[in-house]
């Protein structure tokens, strides 16, 4: 059970601090922008290469589960985000509320959703299929929802043009990596740890570029300790709402316990790996830092909360499995 930030989160914080005190300027702005585009392409190429077709097919027949996960990800989450933006309970920068709406629009994360599902004893095959489908669907759905719900004019124009840029920068490398999986799949499986570091480096590059620009635009004059505390508290509230709704709906719809676990973890996640590169395309450079700040904090909140929740599921499953054995021993005595 983990209550402290993981190493990647600490590195993210260090990257934001680096951008705060040493933001990219002059010729380095263009250099980091070009490097970021290359890194994002590599990130999604590796995501495609890691995706196993066999695992997707194994879990693809559970259509009711997948429909609910998509509903939770792309309808329930955005509805809660919009309601909260409309309610506006705390006087913080409107861009923070917009950042939460953007967070709610994003697809589910893949790796951590599958990992927590596996740890808790859920339906791993269905989790692989559902999380992967969410990630791919988000490439098209998230930009449309941004255009429909946020009314933010990005650096690349209207929603269709934004989708085209996202297809070129994210989907094309992903498909290329997946098509080359028969040739490079063995290498990818043997070096998953190293490739994971490559993924994280790509995200860190985007964060550094985004916050360098945000710092020059005065982000820390708009976001103080009170605003950061608000983001943490609302992240907890939002995640709690989603977890409770998904849990009770899974039980009301008659899903098995393994499927319930899959719905809880796949329907409650938001992807940092998809969200930060997308923000780089969807929003003006000056707005990216503020837009991804709630996402970065929610990312750690969801990891810490779901780590505790997964252990609770695991302990309950173990206790339930031990009950028949205890009864046998009691009768024998």
Secondary structure, 3 states (H helix, E strand, C coil): CCCCCCHHHHHHHHHHHHHHHCCCCCHHHHHHHHHHHHHHHHHHHHHHHHCCHHHHHHHCCCHHHHHHHHHHHHHHHHHHHHHHHHHCCCCCCHHHHHHHHHHHHCCCCCHHHHHHHHHHCCCHHHHHHHHHHHHHHHHHHHHHHHHHHHCCCECCECHHHHHHHHHHHHHHHHHHHHHCHHHHHHHHHHCHHHHHHHHHHHHHHHHHHHHHHHHHCCHHHHCCHHHHHHHHHHHHHHHHHHHHHHHHHHHHCCCCHHHHHHHHHHCCCCCHHHHHHHHHHHCCHHHHHHHHHHHHHHHHHHHHHHHHHHHHHHHHHHHHHHHHHHHHHHHHC
